[in-house]
Amino acid sequence: MSRTERDFYRRDESERAWMIENTWCGACRLPDLGIDEPREFEDDGRIYLEGRCRICRRVLTSEVVDQRERSPAA
């Protein structure tokens, strides 16, 4: 699999803000601590956002899932 960098800053400002603030840190075990140094990339057809937890500074990686593209449950 090859990691392809994407330009996170091409997203709408409100979408970027939401993505940066709505996080989960597995080390802190708390939601919505936010991230610094956001980077977006694609790997194996999936999009990810990576950044540093604002509290513990560990690198977090989350898959970006567009809820508008998900099909309704059968």
Secondary structure, DSSP 4 states (H G I P E B T S, - for coil): --EEEE-GGGS-HHHHHHHHHS-EETTTTEE---EEEEEEEEETTEEEEEEEETTT--EEEEEE--GGGSPPP-
